[in-house]
Amino acid sequence: MNFRNLLQVISKPLSVKPGVILLLSILFLTGLNGQQEQFSRAQQLALSGQHAEAEEVLRQLASDHPDDLPAALLRAHNLSWGGQYSRAIDAFNAILQQHPGQVDALTGLAYAYSWSGDGGRAIEAFQRAIERAPDNTDARKGLGYAYLAIQDARSAIPVFESLARDHPEAAGFHIALGKARLMAGRTKAAQKSFGQALMADPSNAEARQLLATARAQGAALELDAWGGYSKVEDDSRTGLRLLQALYRINNRYSVFARFDNTLSLDNLDFVNRNASASSLWGGLLAGWNDRLATRMEYGMRFFPERNNQQQARLEQVFYIRNGLSARVGGWAAFSSDFPTEWYSYAGLYIPVTSFLALEPSYYYGQDGFNSVNQQRAVLAAKLLLPQGPEFTLGGFVGKAALGIEGVPDNISGGYLLALVPLNDWLSGQLAVNYEKGNFATAAVVAAGLKLRFKK
């Protein structure tokens, strides 16, 4: 790994190795003597992720040369990079006993504490390092991320403001500042930070996704209204499809209520009979931290000639890194006079570029009418334009083992979704869907409006 690549690695948050300044200082401290070959080999092993092999070399080096400070520092860092945080903490403390206030050791100790989940001690160690070296970028960066890890946005903001000012070309500092501002509820300032990150790195998918999130969170109340036209086989129907109101309590929690009439318009039986089967839903969105979010919903579906059906949906989203996320969830519906229906699903959000992402997902479940297992695989491409419009084009294939003569088991289809901001408070929405199902072929064209009322 060359130092240019290393610079790219260490510009990422706390899950990666601390900065190149630490390693450069180790290199300069190392004398040109017989230890150099062992040290260089250990360094290459550590940087390539071969931490166990590096530890063997460094342990021997420490035994032969117990006063070799660069080797001791590299060994402590290698232990920390390899996830052996307790041993790394002991190693850094041993160095500090012999060299009180050694900045590289203090910074490495702070990162080890932070990666081990001990935010309080990490912050204290970072502050001690900064007192001795106020311009140490690694210590300042680590302190800011440690504040973010404990949800202390107020303390993180000035740290990253200073770093972003000193390093305007570093998109990572603008992103971190935006996250802190978003955490503090300063959505307009967060949007500015994410925009600056994109100016520094136009291909940064994480900044693009966070900018869209910040724009959405800038509204305290969102209202959605959809209407549309459905053609199912030879019959068609036009009407109200969906109404939803969402209220953001703060930057972490939102509640919503929804009226859903899509089944009335898209189901062959209800279209033929001109009957209604609408649903009422209520739910909660919880963003527990920058890695985890949950969606919980409960609703009731009202049938014209059957008992009402209770519904529940749960979804868990895991934000991994650099815009990549995974989601898993499920839905179930219960009624006293109808078999239980359910499905489960899993999917990924994969940024390809700053404006393009792929969304593969898989569904598996059982409907109540036929009581047979069904599955569906979906692949969608999402286009995010700089001015705010979003377009999603997707397709799916599936199978239901019906075993009914003359009725195909396979299904397929495609869809297009669009969200186009018209101004700060109003956006237009469009949905087009085509499905070749087991019992009918259906096409839907729907349009909607999204209204955002700012805080």
DRENDO-1510 file (C-alpha; in Angstrom, 1 decimal, always signed):
<recs>
REC; n; res; u; v; w
REC; 1; MET; +0.0; +0.0; +0.0 .
REC; 2; ASN; +1.5; +3.4; -1.0 .
REC; 3; PHE; +1.1; +6.5; +1.0 .
REC; 4; ARG; -1.4; +8.0; -1.5 .
REC; 5; ASN; -3.7; +5.0; -0.9 .
REC; 6; LEU; -3.0; +5.2; +2.8 .
REC; 7; LEU; -4.1; +8.8; +2.9 .
REC; 8; GLN; -7.4; +7.7; +1.3 .
REC; 9; VAL; -7.9; +5.0; +3.9 .
REC; 10; ILE; -7.2; +7.2; +7.0 .
REC; 11; SER; -9.5; +10.0; +5.9 .
REC; 12; LYS; -12.4; +7.7; +6.8 .
REC; 13; PRO; -14.1; +7.7; +10.2 .
REC; 14; LEU; -13.1; +5.8; +13.3 .
REC; 15; SER; -13.5; +2.3; +11.9 .
REC; 16; VAL; -10.2; +2.7; +10.1 .
REC; 17; LYS; -6.6; +3.2; +11.2 .
REC; 18; PRO; -5.6; +6.7; +12.5 .
REC; 19; GLY; -3.7; +9.1; +10.3 .
REC; 20; VAL; -0.6; +9.0; +8.3 .
REC; 21; ILE; +1.1; +11.6; +10.6 .
REC; 22; LEU; +1.4; +8.9; +13.2 .
REC; 23; LEU; +3.1; +6.5; +10.8 .
REC; 24; LEU; +5.4; +9.2; +9.4 .
REC; 25; SER; +6.5; +10.1; +12.9 .
REC; 26; ILE; +7.3; +6.4; +13.5 .
REC; 27; LEU; +9.3; +6.2; +10.3 .
REC; 28; PHE; +11.3; +9.3; +11.2 .
REC; 29; LEU; +12.0; +8.1; +14.7 .
REC; 30; THR; +13.4; +4.8; +13.4 .
REC; 31; GLY; +17.1; +4.9; +13.0 .
REC; 32; LEU; +19.0; +3.4; +10.1 .
REC; 33; ASN; +20.4; +0.4; +12.0 .
REC; 34; GLY; +20.0; -3.3; +12.1 .
REC; 35; GLN; +16.4; -3.1; +13.4 .
REC; 36; GLN; +15.2; -1.3; +10.2 .
REC; 37; GLU; +14.6; -4.4; +8.2 .
REC; 38; GLN; +12.5; -6.0; +10.9 .
REC; 39; PHE; +10.6; -2.8; +11.5 .
REC; 40; SER; +9.9; -2.3; +7.8 .
REC; 41; ARG; +8.6; -5.9; +7.5 .
REC; 42; ALA; +6.4; -5.5; +10.5 .
REC; 43; GLN; +5.0; -2.2; +9.2 .
REC; 44; GLN; +4.2; -3.8; +5.8 .
REC; 45; LEU; +2.4; -6.6; +7.5 .
REC; 46; ALA; +0.4; -4.3; +9.8 .
REC; 47; LEU; -0.7; -2.0; +7.0 .
REC; 48; SER; -1.8; -5.0; +4.8 .
REC; 49; GLY; -4.0; -6.3; +7.6 .
REC; 50; GLN; -1.8; -9.2; +8.6 .
REC; 51; HIS; -1.9; -8.2; +12.3 .
REC; 52; ALA; -1.0; -11.6; +13.8 .
REC; 53; GLU; +2.1; -11.9; +11.6 .
REC; 54; ALA; +3.1; -8.4; +12.4 .
REC; 55; GLU; +2.7; -9.0; +16.1 .
REC; 56; GLU; +5.2; -12.0; +15.9 .
REC; 57; VAL; +7.8; -9.7; +14.4 .
REC; 58; LEU; +7.2; -6.9; +16.7 .
REC; 59; ARG; +7.2; -9.1; +19.8 .
REC; 60; GLN; +10.6; -10.3; +18.9 .
REC; 61; LEU; +11.8; -6.8; +18.2 .
REC; 62; ALA; +10.5; -5.6; +21.6 .
REC; 63; SER; +12.3; -8.5; +23.2 .
REC; 64; ASP; +15.6; -7.7; +21.5 .
REC; 65; HIS; +15.3; -3.9; +21.8 .
REC; 66; PRO; +13.0; -3.0; +24.7 .
REC; 67; ASP; +13.8; +0.7; +24.4 .
REC; 68; ASP; +12.9; +1.0; +20.8 .
REC; 69; LEU; +10.1; +3.6; +20.9 .
REC; 70; PRO; +9.0; +3.4; +17.2 .
REC; 71; ALA; +8.7; -0.4; +17.4 .
REC; 72; ALA; +6.7; -0.1; +20.6 .
REC; 73; LEU; +4.3; +2.4; +19.1 .
REC; 74; LEU; +3.8; +0.3; +15.9 .
REC; 75; ARG; +3.1; -2.8; +18.1 .
REC; 76; ALA; +0.5; -0.9; +20.1 .
REC; 77; HIS; -1.1; +0.4; +16.9 .
REC; 78; ASN; -1.1; -3.0; +15.3 .
REC; 79; LEU; -2.8; -4.5; +18.3 .
REC; 80; SER; -5.5; -1.8; +18.1 .
REC; 81; TRP; -5.9; -2.2; +14.3 .
REC; 82; GLY; -6.3; -6.0; +14.9 .
REC; 83; GLY; -9.2; -5.5; +17.3 .
REC; 84; GLN; -7.2; -6.4; +20.5 .
REC; 85; TYR; -8.2; -3.2; +22.2 .
REC; 86; SER; -7.4; -4.3; +25.8 .
REC; 87; ARG; -3.9; -5.3; +24.9 .
REC; 88; ALA; -3.4; -2.2; +22.8 .
REC; 89; ILE; -4.5; +0.0; +25.7 .
REC; 90; ASP; -2.1; -1.7; +28.0 .
REC; 91; ALA; +0.7; -1.3; +25.4 .
REC; 92; PHE; +0.0; +2.4; +25.0 .
REC; 93; ASN; -0.1; +3.0; +28.7 .
REC; 94; ALA; +3.2; +1.2; +29.1 .
REC; 95; ILE; +4.7; +3.6; +26.6 .
REC; 96; LEU; +3.2; +6.6; +28.4 .
REC; 97; GLN; +4.7; +5.4; +31.7 .
REC; 98; GLN; +8.2; +5.6; +30.1 .
REC; 99; HIS; +7.4; +8.6; +27.9 .
REC; 100; PRO; +4.8; +10.8; +29.7 .
REC; 101; GLY; +2.8; +12.9; +27.3 .
REC; 102; GLN; +4.0; +11.2; +24.1 .
REC; 103; VAL; +1.5; +12.5; +21.6 .
REC; 104; ASP; +1.4; +9.5; +19.3 .
REC; 105; ALA; +0.9; +7.2; +22.2 .
REC; 106; LEU; -1.9; +9.4; +23.6 .
REC; 107; THR; -3.6; +9.6; +20.3 .
REC; 108; GLY; -3.3; +5.8; +19.7 .
REC; 109; LEU; -4.6; +5.2; +23.2 .
REC; 110; ALA; -7.6; +7.4; +22.5 .
REC; 111; TYR; -8.5; +5.5; +19.3 .
REC; 112; ALA; -8.2; +2.2; +21.1 .
REC; 113; TYR; -10.6; +3.4; +23.8 .
REC; 114; SER; -13.0; +4.8; +21.1 .
REC; 115; TRP; -13.0; +1.6; +19.1 .
REC; 116; SER; -13.6; -0.5; +22.2 .
REC; 117; GLY; -16.7; +1.6; +23.0 .
REC; 118; ASP; -15.3; +3.6; +25.9 .
REC; 119; GLY; -16.2; +7.0; +24.7 .
REC; 120; GLY; -15.5; +8.9; +27.9 .
REC; 121; ARG; -11.9; +7.7; +28.2 .
REC; 122; ALA; -11.4; +8.2; +24.5 .
REC; 123; ILE; -12.4; +11.9; +24.8 .
REC; 124; GLU; -10.2; +12.4; +27.8 .
REC; 125; ALA; -7.2; +10.9; +26.0 .
REC; 126; PHE; -7.8; +12.9; +22.8 .
REC; 127; GLN; -8.0; +16.1; +24.8 .
REC; 128; ARG; -4.7; +15.3; +26.5 .
REC; 129; ALA; -3.1; +14.8; +23.1 .
REC; 130; ILE; -4.6; +18.0; +21.7 .
REC; 131; GLU; -3.3; +20.0; +24.7 .
REC; 132; ARG; +0.2; +18.9; +23.8 .
REC; 133; ALA; -0.2; +19.2; +20.0 .
REC; 134; PRO; -3.1; +21.5; +19.2 .
REC; 135; ASP; -2.6; +21.1; +15.4 .
REC; 136; ASN; -2.6; +17.3; +15.5 .
REC; 137; THR; -5.2; +16.4; +12.9 .
REC; 138; ASP; -5.6; +12.8; +13.9 .
REC; 139; ALA; -6.3; +13.7; +17.5 .
REC; 140; ARG; -8.8; +16.4; +16.5 .
REC; 141; LYS; -10.6; +14.1; +14.1 .
REC; 142; GLY; -10.8; +11.3; +16.6 .
REC; 143; LEU; -12.2; +13.7; +19.3 .
REC; 144; GLY; -14.9; +14.8; +16.9 .
REC; 145; TYR; -15.9; +11.2; +16.0 .
REC; 146; ALA; -15.9; +10.3; +19.7 .
REC; 147; TYR; -18.3; +13.0; +20.4 .
REC; 148; LEU; -20.5; +11.8; +17.5 .
REC; 149; ALA; -20.4; +8.2; +18.9 .
REC; 150; ILE; -21.9; +9.4; +22.2 .
REC; 151; GLN; -24.5; +11.6; +20.5 .
REC; 152; ASP; -22.9; +14.8; +21.8 .
REC; 153; ALA; -23.5; +16.9; +18.7 .
REC; 154; ARG; -23.0; +20.2; +20.4 .
REC; 155; SER; -19.4; +19.3; +21.3 .
REC; 156; ALA; -18.7; +17.7; +17.9 .
REC; 157; ILE; -19.8; +20.7; +15.8 .
REC; 158; PRO; -16.9; +23.1; +16.7 .
REC; 159; VAL; -14.3; +20.3; +16.3 .
REC; 160; PHE; -15.4; +19.5; +12.8 .
REC; 161; GLU; -16.0; +23.2; +11.9 .
REC; 162; SER; -12.4; +23.8; +12.7 .
REC; 163; LEU; -11.2; +20.7; +10.7 .
REC; 164; ALA; -13.4; +21.6; +7.7 .
REC; 165; ARG; -12.0; +25.1; +7.7 .
REC; 166; ASP; -8.4; +23.9; +7.9 .
REC; 167; HIS; -8.9; +21.2; +5.3 .
REC; 168; PRO; -11.6; +22.4; +2.9 .
REC; 169; GLU; -10.6; +19.7; +0.3 .
REC; 170; ALA; -11.4; +16.8; +2.8 .
REC; 171; ALA; -15.0; +15.7; +2.1 .
REC; 172; GLY; -14.9; +13.5; +5.2 .
REC; 173; PHE; -14.7; +16.5; +7.5 .
REC; 174; HIS; -17.7; +18.2; +5.8 .
REC; 175; ILE; -19.7; +15.0; +6.0 .
REC; 176; ALA; -18.9; +14.6; +9.7 .
REC; 177; LEU; -19.8; +18.3; +10.4 .
REC; 178; GLY; -23.1; +17.7; +8.5 .
REC; 179; LYS; -23.9; +14.6; +10.6 .
REC; 180; ALA; -23.3; +16.6; +13.8 .
REC; 181; ARG; -25.5; +19.5; +12.6 .
REC; 182; LEU; -28.2; +17.1; +11.5 .
REC; 183; MET; -28.0; +15.4; +14.9 .
REC; 184; ALA; -28.4; +18.8; +16.5 .
REC; 185; GLY; -31.5; +19.5; +14.4 .
REC; 186; ARG; -29.7; +22.2; +12.3 .
REC; 187; THR; -31.0; +20.9; +9.0 .
REC; 188; LYS; -30.2; +23.9; +6.8 .
REC; 189; ALA; -26.6; +24.0; +8.1 .
REC; 190; ALA; -26.3; +20.3; +7.6 .
REC; 191; GLN; -27.4; +20.6; +4.0 .
REC; 192; LYS; -24.7; +23.3; +3.5 .
REC; 193; SER; -22.1; +20.9; +4.9 .
REC; 194; PHE; -23.1; +18.0; +2.7 .
REC; 195; GLY; -23.2; +20.3; -0.3 .
REC; 196; GLN; -19.6; +21.4; +0.5 .
REC; 197; ALA; -18.6; +17.7; +0.7 .
REC; 198; LEU; -20.0; +17.2; -2.8 .
REC; 199; MET; -18.0; +20.2; -4.0 .
REC; 200; ALA; -14.8; +18.6; -2.6 .
REC; 201; ASP; -15.7; +15.2; -3.9 .
REC; 202; PRO; -18.6; +15.1; -6.5 .
REC; 203; SER; -18.6; +11.3; -6.6 .
REC; 204; ASN; -19.2; +10.9; -2.8 .
REC; 205; ALA; -22.3; +8.7; -2.6 .
REC; 206; GLU; -22.6; +9.1; +1.2 .
REC; 207; ALA; -22.7; +12.9; +1.0 .
REC; 208; ARG; -25.4; +12.7; -1.8 .
REC; 209; GLN; -27.6; +10.4; +0.3 .
REC; 210; LEU; -27.2; +12.4; +3.5 .
REC; 211; LEU; -28.0; +15.6; +1.6 .
REC; 212; ALA; -31.3; +14.0; +0.5 .
REC; 213; THR; -31.9; +13.0; +4.1 .
REC; 214; ALA; -31.2; +16.5; +5.4 .
REC; 215; ARG; -33.6; +18.0; +2.9 .
REC; 216; ALA; -36.4; +15.6; +4.1 .
REC; 217; GLN; -35.7; +16.2; +7.8 .
REC; 218; GLY; -35.9; +19.9; +7.3 .
REC; 219; ALA; -39.7; +19.6; +7.4 .
REC; 220; ALA; -41.7; +19.2; +10.6 .
REC; 221; LEU; -44.8; +18.0; +8.8 .
REC; 222; GLU; -45.1; +16.1; +5.4 .
REC; 223; LEU; -48.4; +15.4; +3.6 .
REC; 224; ASP; -48.7; +13.0; +0.7 .
REC; 225; ALA; -51.7; +12.6; -1.6 .
REC; 226; TRP; -52.0; +10.1; -4.4 .
REC; 227; GLY; -54.6; +9.4; -7.0 .
REC; 228; GLY; -54.5; +7.2; -10.1 .
REC; 229; TYR; -55.9; +5.0; -12.8 .
REC; 230; SER; -55.8; +1.2; -12.7 .
REC; 231; LYS; -56.6; -1.2; -15.6 .
REC; 232; VAL; -57.0; -4.8; -14.5 .
REC; 233; GLU; -57.7; -7.2; -17.5 .
REC; 234; ASP; -60.6; -5.5; -19.2 .
REC; 235; ASP; -61.8; -3.5; -16.3 .
REC; 236; SER; -60.5; -0.2; -15.0 .
REC; 237; ARG; -60.9; +2.1; -12.1 .
REC; 238; THR; -59.9; +5.6; -11.1 .
REC; 239; GLY; -59.8; +7.0; -7.6 .
REC; 240; LEU; -57.9; +8.1; -4.5 .
REC; 241; ARG; -55.0; +5.8; -3.8 .
REC; 242; LEU; -53.3; +7.1; -0.7 .
REC; 243; LEU; -53.2; +9.8; +1.9 .
REC; 244; GLN; -50.4; +10.1; +4.5 .
REC; 245; ALA; -49.3; +12.6; +7.2 .
REC; 246; LEU; -45.9; +12.4; +8.8 .
REC; 247; TYR; -44.8; +14.5; +11.8 .
REC; 248; ARG; -41.1; +14.7; +12.9 .
REC; 249; ILE; -40.9; +14.9; +16.6 .
REC; 250; ASN; -37.2; +15.6; +16.4 .
REC; 251; ASN; -34.3; +14.5; +14.2 .
REC; 252; ARG; -34.6; +10.9; +15.5 .
REC; 253; TYR; -38.3; +10.1; +15.8 .
REC; 254; SER; -41.3; +10.6; +13.5 .
REC; 255; VAL; -44.9; +9.4; +13.7 .
REC; 256; PHE; -47.3; +8.9; +10.8 .
REC; 257; ALA; -50.8; +8.0; +9.8 .
REC; 258; ARG; -51.9; +6.7; +6.4 .
REC; 259; PHE; -55.1; +5.9; +4.5 .
REC; 260; ASP; -54.4; +3.2; +1.8 .
REC; 261; ASN; -56.9; +2.4; -0.9 .
REC; 262; THR; -54.6; +0.7; -3.4 .
REC; 263; LEU; -56.1; -2.8; -3.0 .
REC; 264; SER; -59.6; -1.4; -4.0 .
REC; 265; LEU; -58.2; -0.1; -7.3 .
REC; 266; ASP; -55.7; -2.9; -8.2 .
REC; 267; ASN; -57.4; -6.2; -7.1 .
REC; 268; LEU; -59.3; -7.9; -9.9 .
REC; 269; ASP; -62.1; -9.1; -7.6 .
REC; 270; PHE; -62.7; -5.6; -6.0 .
REC; 271; VAL; -62.5; -3.9; -9.4 .
REC; 272; ASN; -65.1; -6.2; -10.9 .
REC; 273; ARG; -67.5; -5.8; -8.0 .
REC; 274; ASN; -66.7; -2.1; -7.6 .
REC; 275; ALA; -66.1; -2.8; -4.0 .
REC; 276; SER; -63.7; -1.2; -1.5 .
REC; 277; ALA; -61.0; -2.7; +0.8 .
REC; 278; SER; -59.2; +0.3; +2.3 .
REC; 279; SER; -56.7; +0.3; +5.2 .
REC; 280; LEU; -55.9; +2.7; +8.0 .
REC; 281; TRP; -52.3; +2.7; +9.4 .
REC; 282; GLY; -50.3; +4.3; +12.2 .
REC; 283; GLY; -46.6; +4.0; +12.7 .
REC; 284; LEU; -43.3; +5.2; +14.1 .
REC; 285; LEU; -39.9; +5.8; +12.5 .
REC; 286; ALA; -37.0; +5.7; +14.9 .
REC; 287; GLY; -33.4; +6.6; +13.9 .
REC; 288; TRP; -31.6; +5.1; +16.9 .
REC; 289; ASN; -28.2; +6.3; +15.7 .
REC; 290; ASP; -26.3; +6.8; +12.5 .
REC; 291; ARG; -26.1; +3.0; +12.0 .
REC; 292; LEU; -29.6; +1.8; +12.9 .
REC; 293; ALA; -33.2; +2.7; +12.1 .
REC; 294; THR; -36.5; +1.0; +12.7 .
REC; 295; ARG; -40.0; +1.4; +11.1 .
REC; 296; MET; -43.0; +0.0; +13.0 .
REC; 297; GLU; -46.6; +0.0; +11.7 .
REC; 298; TYR; -49.9; -1.3; +12.8 .
REC; 299; GLY; -53.1; -1.1; +10.7 .
REC; 300; MET; -56.6; -2.3; +10.1 .
REC; 301; ARG; -58.0; -3.3; +6.7 .
REC; 302; PHE; -61.8; -3.1; +6.1 .
REC; 303; PHE; -63.5; -5.6; +3.8 .
REC; 304; PRO; -67.0; -5.3; +2.5 .
REC; 305; GLU; -68.2; -8.8; +3.3 .
REC; 306; ARG; -65.7; -10.1; +5.8 .
REC; 307; ASN; -64.4; -9.3; +9.2 .
REC; 308; ASN; -61.7; -6.6; +9.5 .
REC; 309; GLN; -58.1; -7.7; +9.1 .
REC; 310; GLN; -55.4; -6.6; +11.5 .
REC; 311; GLN; -52.0; -5.8; +9.9 .
REC; 312; ALA; -48.5; -5.3; +11.3 .
REC; 313; ARG; -45.2; -4.4; +9.6 .
REC; 314; LEU; -41.7; -4.1; +11.0 .
REC; 315; GLU; -38.5; -3.0; +9.1 .
REC; 316; GLN; -35.0; -2.7; +10.4 .
REC; 317; VAL; -32.4; -0.7; +8.4 .
REC; 318; PHE; -28.6; -1.1; +9.0 .
REC; 319; TYR; -26.5; +1.8; +7.7 .
REC; 320; ILE; -23.1; +0.2; +6.9 .
REC; 321; ARG; -20.8; +2.8; +5.5 .
REC; 322; ASN; -20.3; +5.2; +2.5 .
REC; 323; GLY; -24.1; +5.1; +1.8 .
REC; 324; LEU; -24.4; +1.3; +1.8 .
REC; 325; SER; -27.3; +0.0; +3.8 .
REC; 326; ALA; -29.2; -3.2; +4.3 .
REC; 327; ARG; -32.8; -3.7; +5.4 .
REC; 328; VAL; -34.8; -6.7; +6.6 .
REC; 329; GLY; -38.5; -6.7; +7.5 .
REC; 330; GLY; -41.8; -8.5; +7.4 .
REC; 331; TRP; -45.6; -8.0; +7.2 .
REC; 332; ALA; -48.4; -10.1; +8.6 .
REC; 333; ALA; -52.2; -9.8; +8.5 .
REC; 334; PHE; -54.7; -11.6; +10.8 .
REC; 335; SER; -58.4; -12.1; +10.7 .
REC; 336; SER; -60.9; -14.3; +12.5 .
REC; 337; ASP; -62.5; -15.6; +9.3 .
REC; 338; PHE; -59.5; -15.7; +6.9 .
REC; 339; PRO; -56.2; -17.5; +6.9 .
REC; 340; THR; -53.1; -15.5; +8.1 .
REC; 341; GLU; -51.1; -13.7; +5.3 .
REC; 342; TRP; -47.5; -12.8; +5.6 .
REC; 343; TYR; -44.3; -12.0; +3.8 .
REC; 344; SER; -40.7; -11.3; +4.8 .
REC; 345; TYR; -38.0; -9.5; +2.8 .
REC; 346; ALA; -34.4; -8.4; +2.7 .
REC; 347; GLY; -32.7; -5.8; +0.5 .
REC; 348; LEU; -29.6; -3.7; -0.1 .
REC; 349; TYR; -29.0; -0.1; -1.1 .
REC; 350; ILE; -25.8; +0.0; -3.0 .
REC; 351; PRO; -24.3; +3.3; -4.2 .
REC; 352; VAL; -22.6; +2.9; -7.5 .
REC; 353; THR; -21.8; +6.6; -8.1 .
REC; 354; SER; -22.8; +9.8; -6.5 .
REC; 355; PHE; -26.0; +9.9; -8.5 .
REC; 356; LEU; -26.8; +6.2; -9.1 .
REC; 357; ALA; -27.6; +3.4; -6.7 .
REC; 358; LEU; -28.9; -0.2; -7.1 .
REC; 359; GLU; -31.5; -1.7; -4.8 .
REC; 360; PRO; -31.8; -5.5; -5.0 .
REC; 361; SER; -34.4; -7.2; -2.7 .
REC; 362; TYR; -36.1; -10.5; -2.2 .
REC; 363; TYR; -39.6; -11.3; -0.8 .
REC; 364; TYR; -41.0; -14.6; +0.4 .
REC; 365; GLY; -44.4; -15.2; +1.9 .
REC; 366; GLN; -47.8; -16.7; +1.8 .
REC; 367; ASP; -51.2; -15.1; +0.8 .
REC; 368; GLY; -54.4; -15.9; +2.5 .
REC; 369; PHE; -56.5; -16.7; -0.5 .
REC; 370; ASN; -54.5; -19.6; -1.9 .
REC; 371; SER; -52.4; -20.4; +1.1 .
REC; 372; VAL; -49.3; -21.2; -1.0 .
REC; 373; ASN; -45.8; -19.9; -0.7 .
REC; 374; GLN; -44.8; -17.1; -3.0 .
REC; 375; GLN; -41.5; -15.4; -3.8 .
REC; 376; ARG; -40.4; -12.4; -5.7 .
REC; 377; ALA; -36.9; -11.0; -6.7 .
REC; 378; VAL; -36.7; -7.2; -7.4 .
REC; 379; LEU; -33.9; -5.1; -8.9 .
REC; 380; ALA; -34.2; -1.3; -9.1 .
REC; 381; ALA; -31.9; +1.5; -10.2 .
REC; 382; LYS; -32.2; +4.8; -8.4 .
REC; 383; LEU; -31.1; +8.1; -10.0 .
REC; 384; LEU; -30.4; +11.0; -7.7 .
REC; 385; LEU; -29.9; +14.3; -9.5 .
REC; 386; PRO; -28.0; +17.2; -7.9 .
REC; 387; GLN; -31.0; +19.6; -8.0 .
REC; 388; GLY; -33.1; +17.1; -6.0 .
REC; 389; PRO; -35.2; +15.0; -8.5 .
REC; 390; GLU; -35.2; +11.2; -7.9 .
REC; 391; PHE; -36.1; +8.5; -10.4 .
REC; 392; THR; -36.4; +4.8; -9.7 .
REC; 393; LEU; -36.7; +2.2; -12.5 .
REC; 394; GLY; -37.2; -1.4; -11.4 .
REC; 395; GLY; -38.3; -4.9; -12.5 .
REC; 396; PHE; -39.3; -8.1; -10.8 .
REC; 397; VAL; -39.9; -11.8; -11.3 .
REC; 398; GLY; -41.6; -14.2; -9.0 .
REC; 399; LYS; -43.3; -17.5; -8.6 .
REC; 400; ALA; -46.3; -18.8; -6.7 .
REC; 401; ALA; -46.8; -22.6; -6.6 .
REC; 402; LEU; -50.5; -22.5; -7.3 .
REC; 403; GLY; -50.9; -25.8; -9.0 .
REC; 404; ILE; -54.0; -24.6; -10.8 .
REC; 405; GLU; -54.5; -25.8; -14.3 .
REC; 406; GLY; -54.4; -23.0; -16.8 .
REC; 407; VAL; -53.1; -20.5; -14.3 .
REC; 408; PRO; -49.4; -19.6; -14.7 .
REC; 409; ASP; -47.2; -19.9; -11.6 .
REC; 410; ASN; -44.7; -17.2; -12.7 .
REC; 411; ILE; -45.2; -13.5; -12.4 .
REC; 412; SER; -43.2; -10.5; -13.8 .
REC; 413; GLY; -43.4; -6.8; -14.2 .
REC; 414; GLY; -41.7; -3.4; -13.9 .
REC; 415; TYR; -42.2; +0.0; -12.4 .
REC; 416; LEU; -41.1; +3.6; -12.6 .
REC; 417; LEU; -41.1; +6.1; -9.7 .
REC; 418; ALA; -40.3; +9.8; -9.8 .
REC; 419; LEU; -40.1; +12.6; -7.2 .
REC; 420; VAL; -39.5; +16.1; -8.6 .
REC; 421; PRO; -39.2; +19.0; -6.2 .
REC; 422; LEU; -41.1; +22.0; -7.5 .
REC; 423; ASN; -39.9; +24.4; -4.7 .
REC; 424; ASP; -38.9; +24.1; -1.1 .
REC; 425; TRP; -42.3; +23.0; +0.1 .
REC; 426; LEU; -43.9; +21.2; -2.8 .
REC; 427; SER; -42.9; +18.1; -4.9 .
REC; 428; GLY; -44.6; +16.2; -7.6 .
REC; 429; GLN; -44.7; +12.4; -7.6 .
REC; 430; LEU; -45.4; +9.9; -10.4 .
REC; 431; ALA; -45.7; +6.1; -10.3 .
REC; 432; VAL; -46.2; +3.7; -13.3 .
REC; 433; ASN; -46.5; +0.0; -12.7 .
REC; 434; TYR; -47.1; -3.1; -14.9 .
REC; 435; GLU; -47.6; -6.6; -13.6 .
REC; 436; LYS; -48.3; -9.8; -15.4 .
REC; 437; GLY; -49.8; -11.7; -12.5 .
REC; 438; ASN; -51.1; -15.2; -11.9 .
REC; 439; PHE; -54.8; -14.3; -12.4 .
REC; 440; ALA; -54.6; -11.0; -14.2 .
REC; 441; THR; -52.5; -8.4; -16.0 .
REC; 442; ALA; -52.6; -5.0; -14.4 .
REC; 443; ALA; -51.3; -1.5; -15.3 .
REC; 444; VAL; -51.3; +1.5; -12.9 .
REC; 445; VAL; -50.6; +5.1; -13.6 .
REC; 446; ALA; -50.6; +7.3; -10.4 .
REC; 447; ALA; -49.7; +10.9; -9.6 .
REC; 448; GLY; -49.2; +12.6; -6.3 .
REC; 449; LEU; -48.1; +15.7; -4.4 .
REC; 450; LYS; -45.8; +15.9; -1.4 .
REC; 451; LEU; -46.1; +19.0; +0.8 .
REC; 452; ARG; -43.4; +19.9; +3.3 .
REC; 453; PHE; -44.0; +22.4; +6.1 .
REC; 454; LYS; -40.8; +23.7; +7.6 .
REC; 455; LYS; -39.9; +23.9; +11.2 .
</recs>
